[in-house]
Amino acid sequence: LAVAQNRSVELDKAYEEARAAYLALREAEQRRDQGIETQPGERLGSAAGGSRPTEQYFGRQAQLEQEVELARKRYEAAQKRWNDLK
């Protein structure tokens, strides 16, 4: 009986972790998608009269993408743990 209760507790914890990781992934994706627009100071004028994004912009984009990837890995690991316990 104690083993079954412990397994149930572990399964519940794994489910909650997977759920939290999923929400964190969605939030990271939303921040990335909202961050696609340049912010003040992230564009440089060109001699031809146009403009282009700065290295700061590309660095921010890389950081947002890295956050998504880390959240995705966390979610995948949590999902695997939950599935392994089922």
Secondary structure per residue as TSV (DSSP state, phi and psi in degrees):
chain	resnum	aa	ss	phi	psi
A	1	L	-	360.0	-43.5
A	2	A	H	-64.4	-36.7
A	3	V	H	-64.7	-42.6
A	4	A	H	-65.3	-40.0
A	5	Q	H	-65.8	-42.3
A	6	N	H	-62.8	-42.3
A	7	R	H	-62.5	-41.1
A	8	S	H	-63.1	-42.3
A	9	V	H	-63.7	-44.4
A	10	E	H	-62.9	-40.2
A	11	L	H	-64.8	-42.6
A	12	D	H	-62.7	-42.8
A	13	K	H	-64.2	-41.4
A	14	A	H	-64.9	-39.6
A	15	Y	H	-63.6	-46.0
A	16	E	H	-63.3	-39.1
A	17	E	H	-64.6	-42.6
A	18	A	H	-63.1	-41.0
A	19	R	H	-65.0	-45.6
A	20	A	H	-64.0	-40.2
A	21	A	H	-66.3	-37.1
A	22	Y	H	-63.6	-45.7
A	23	L	H	-63.7	-39.4
A	24	A	H	-64.6	-38.1
A	25	L	H	-63.6	-46.6
A	26	R	H	-60.8	-40.8
A	27	E	H	-64.9	-41.7
A	28	A	H	-64.3	-40.8
A	29	E	H	-64.5	-38.9
A	30	Q	H	-66.3	-42.9
A	31	R	H	-61.5	-41.7
A	32	R	H	-61.9	-48.1
A	33	D	H	-64.7	-38.0
A	34	Q	H	-73.8	-24.1
A	35	G	T	-86.2	5.7
A	36	I	T	-67.8	-29.8
A	37	E	S	-73.8	143.7
A	38	T	-	-68.5	147.9
A	39	Q	-	-102.1	166.0
A	40	P	T	-52.8	133.0
A	41	G	T	87.2	1.6
A	42	E	-	-103.1	13.5
A	43	R	E	-129.9	142.2
A	44	L	E	-116.3	138.7
A	45	G	E	-72.6	151.2
A	46	S	-	-112.9	164.6
A	47	A	T	-63.2	-27.6
A	48	A	T	-80.4	-2.2
A	49	G	S	97.6	-5.7
A	50	G	-	-90.7	-161.3
A	51	S	E	-148.6	162.3
A	52	R	E	-142.3	154.5
A	53	P	E	-66.0	150.6
A	54	T	-	-88.2	171.7
A	55	E	H	-62.0	-31.7
A	56	Q	H	-59.7	-42.3
A	57	Y	H	-61.3	-49.0
A	58	F	H	-65.4	-34.7
A	59	G	H	-64.9	-41.5
A	60	R	H	-65.1	-40.6
A	61	Q	H	-62.7	-42.2
A	62	A	H	-63.6	-40.1
A	63	Q	H	-64.0	-44.1
A	64	L	H	-63.0	-40.9
A	65	E	H	-67.1	-38.0
A	66	Q	H	-64.6	-39.3
A	67	E	H	-62.5	-39.3
A	68	V	H	-64.0	-44.7
A	69	E	H	-64.8	-41.5
A	70	L	H	-64.2	-41.4
A	71	A	H	-65.3	-37.9
A	72	R	H	-64.3	-43.5
A	73	K	H	-64.2	-40.8
A	74	R	H	-61.9	-44.4
A	75	Y	H	-64.0	-45.3
A	76	E	H	-61.7	-40.4
A	77	A	H	-66.5	-41.7
A	78	A	H	-66.4	-40.2
A	79	Q	H	-65.0	-40.5
A	80	K	H	-64.0	-44.2
A	81	R	H	-59.1	-46.4
A	82	W	H	-60.9	-46.8
A	83	N	H	-63.4	-37.9
A	84	D	H	-64.8	-30.4
A	85	L	H	-81.3	-22.9
A	86	K	-	-65.9	360.0
